[in-house]
Amino acid sequence: MTRTDTVLDPAPLTESVVTGLPADRVREQRRRRSRLRKPLGSLLRHVFLIAAALLMLYPVIWMVVSSLRPNEVIFREPGIILDSFEFSNYVDGWNALSYPFNVYLLNSALVVLGSIIGNLASCSLAAYAFARLEFAGKKWWFAIMLVSIMLPIHVIIVPQYVLFSNLGWVNTFLPLILPKLLATDAFFIFLMVQFIRGIPKELDEAARIDGAGHPRIFFQIILPLMVPALATTTIFTFIWTWNDFFSQLIYLTKPNLYTVPLALRAFIDAQSATDFGEMFAMSVVSLIPIFLIFLFGQRFLIKGIATTGIK
């Protein structure tokens, strides 16, 4: 046996002996079969992923379809094939409650905007302090901050309510916005700390040689480089605050202050028939902002998570 034969795969030689075909032709046939298997495997993977996506999206599709059906047909015909379109659910649902639905959309927008500004401002400053500054008990404070991530909101909601009630802030947006200005979302602090640690410290040292202090280093060097992490914080804050029901239910009891989740809950009346068509229609309307911010911010979200070490 020659040196070349020892390097080659012995399988084609064996197949050549069995079939009586030349070894080169056997190798070509094996390559052709391998090229055919790759598109087939890719096709099967895509079919599986599409089927899984449709399975997960089915409740949303059903809700959209149900919003276009008369109320008495929704549960009698639970399929997703429409015989007719009932757009009146959107018109009637918009004005079904004490106030037009745009009032609740505006209330949610105010809470979301305040929460986003608060998280971006406070969490970025706290993250810079943990990542770049040296102070007494830094590791202990950082550990306490991480432990607070595991603390459920139900544990602190009672003392918080007592505090805000004594301050006269119940039935205002302050209990929902003000804590964000105090860097209470430890998850975003940790996310930004991981991102800042990935920025070379040589940039800070070069700026310090030019006479820059910590405020200038933060605002002119670190902050512009933190765009992916800031975008990720914005998207998560928007989604979590827009969908928050528990906290808003605790602090907001006046109908004119209802946010979108509370307004959707108001459609369900335990003492009378619930108009599910109108509720589904307004649910579709409430999903549009989340869909849009995720659609346009997806690339920032992926980049922000990928560059902060959170896998």
N, C-alpha and C positions, 0 to 999 in steps of 0.2 A: 504494500500500500504506500502511495506517495504522500508527501507532506501536504499537498493540496487536498487530498481525499480525507485526511484526518481533520481538516478545518471545516469542511463542508458538513452540512446536516446529514446524518446517515439515513434519515427517514425517506428522502426521495430515492436514494440508492436501493433501499429495500423495496419501495413501491415499484421501482423500475424493474427489479428482478421478478416481482410478482406479475406485473401487467405486461412485461415485455416491451415497454416503451423506453425511449432514450431518457437518461436522467435529466437532461436539460428541459425536455418537454414536460416531464413530471413536475419539475420545479415551477415552470411557467403556469401549469394548471393549478398548482397550489397557490401561487401568487394571485391568480385570477379569482379563485374561490375566496381568498382572504379579502380582496378588494370588494367582493360582493357582500361579504358578511358585515363589513363596517357600515355601509349605508342601511342595511337591514337592522342592525343593532341600534343605530341612531334613530331610525324611524320608530322602532318599538319604544325607545325611551321617550321620544316626543309624544307618541300616542298616550303613553302612561301619564306623562306630566299634564297633558291637556285634559285627560279624563279626571285626574285628581283636582285640577283647577276648577273644572266644571262642577265637580262634586262639592267643593268648598264654596263656590259662588252660587250654588243653587238656592240657598235661602234668600240671598240678595235679589237674584233674578225673580224668585217667586214674590218677594215683597213689591218689586217694581211692577210686575204683572198684576198683582192684586190691587195696587193703587189705581189701576185703570179699569177695574171691574165694579159693578154695583155691589153694595154691601151684602145683599142676600145671596150673591153668587160666589163670594170669595171662598167659603168653606164647603159649598156644595160641589164646586168644580175646582179641585185643588191643583189642577195641571198648570202648565205654563203657556198653553196655546190660547190665544185671545180670539174670541168670536167678534167682539166689538170693543171700542175704546170709550171709556167713561172719564172724560177729562173734568167733569164737574166735581170729582173728589178733590182736586187741587184748588178749585175756586171756593168750594164750600169749606174745605179744611183750613184755608187761609184765614177765614173769618169765623171759624166755629167757636172759638173761645172768647173770653172776656175782651181781649185785645187782638188786633190783627197779628198774624204770625211774624211779621217783620219786626214787631216790638221785641219778641223773644230772641230773634236772630241778632238784633242790635245789642241786647243785654249780654248774650253769649259773646259777641264780638268784643265788647268792652272788657269783660272778665278775661278773655283770652289775650287781648292786647296788653292789659296790665300785667298778666302773668308772664308773658313772653319778655316784656321789658324788664320786669323784676328779676327773672332768672338769668337773662343775658348779663345784666349789670352786676348783680351780686355774686352769682356763681363764677363768673370769669375772674372777678377780683379775688375771691376766696381761693380759686384754683391757682392763680398766679402766686399768692402768698404761700401755699403749700408746696408749689413746684420750685420756686426761685428764692424765697426768703428763708432766713434762718432765725428762729426764735425759740424761746424756752418751751419745752413740752410739745414741740412740733409733731413728733411721732405719736404721742398720746392723743393729741387733738385730732390728728388724722385718723387714728384708730376709732376714736369716738364717733367721728363723722361717718366712717364706714359702718359702724354698728347701727347708726340711726337709719340706714337704708333698710335694715331688717325689722324696724319698728313699725307695726301696722298702725294705720291712722285711727283705728277704733280705740286704741289705747290712750291716745292723746286728745280725742275729740271732745271729751267731757270737760277737762280743765281748760281747753281752748275756748269752748262755748261759754263757760263761766266767766273767763277773762273778757271775751269780746262782749258778752252781755253786760258786764259791769261798766264797760267803756261806752255802751250804747250803740254798738256797731251792728247789732242784729238787724236784719232787713236792710242792709247796705252791702255794697260790693267789697268793702274794706277787708272783712275777714278772709275773702277769697284771693285778694290781690296783695295786701300788705305783707303776709308771710313770705311771699316770693322775693320781696326786696331784702329779706334777711337771710338769704341763701339757705333755705330750709330743704331744698331738693338736693340731697347729698349725691344722688346718682349723677346729676349733671356736673357737680364739682369733681367727682372722680373721673368722669369722662374727659373733662377739660384738663385735669392734672396730667392724665396719661398723654394727652396731646401735647401739652407744653413741654413735658419731659422729652419728647421726641424732637423738639426744636434745639439746634446746637447752642450751647451756652457761649460759644465764641461770639455770636451776634450780640449778646448782652455785654460781654467784655469789651468788644470794639466800641459799642455805644457809650460804655462807661469811661473809656479812654477819651472820648470826645466830650465828656462832661455831662452826659445824660444821667439823670437819676431814675429811680424806679418808676415814677409816673410816666416819664417820657419813654422809657424802655417798654412799658406795658402798652401804652396807647399807640406808639409809632412803630414798634417792632413786633411785639408778641401778638397784639390784637389783630392786625391785618393778616397774620399767618394762621390765625385760628378760625378762619371762615368756615371750613368744613365742620369743625366741632360746634361753632355757633349755629350753623344751619341745622345740624342734628338736634341741638337743644331746642331750637325754634319749632321744628316739626313735631318732636315728641311732646313739647309743652302744649302746642296747639291741639294735638289729638287727645291728650289726656285731659286737658281742661275742657275742651268742647264736649267730651263724652262724660265728664264727671257728673254724677248724679247725687251721690251720698252727701258730699260737703255742701252742695248747693241746696239740697233738700233741708239740711239742718239750719242754714242761716237765712234762707230766702223763703218767706211765707206769704208775702203780698203778691197777688197775681201780676201787678204791673212790673215786678222785679223778676219774674220767672225767666229762667234761661231755657234753651231748647229742650234739654232732657226733662225739665219739670213741666214744660208745656206739653210734651208728648205724653207724659204721665197723666196730665189732666184730661186727655181724651178718654181714658178708661174710667168709667163711672160704675161703681159697684151697685148702685141703686137703679140704674136704667140701662137700656141697651147701648152698647158701645158701637160707635160708627167706625169700624175697622178700615173701611176704604179711605176715609179722611185721614185717619191716623197713619196709615201706610203712605199716603200721599205726602204728608208733612215729614215723615221719616225719610223719604227719598230726597226731599228738599234739604233736610238737615245733613244728609250724607254728601251733598255736592261740594261744600267747602273742604271737607276732609279728603275727598277724592282729588280735588284740584291741587291742594297743597302737597299731597303725596305724589301726584303725577309730575309736578314741576320741581319738586325738591328731592326726588328719588336719588339722583346722582350725588347730591350733597350728602344725603343720608348714608348711602353706601360708602362713600369716601370718608365721611366722618367716623363711622364705626370701624372701618378697616384700618384707619391710621391712628386709632387710640388704643389698640391692643385688646379691644373687647370683641372676642370671637364667639 
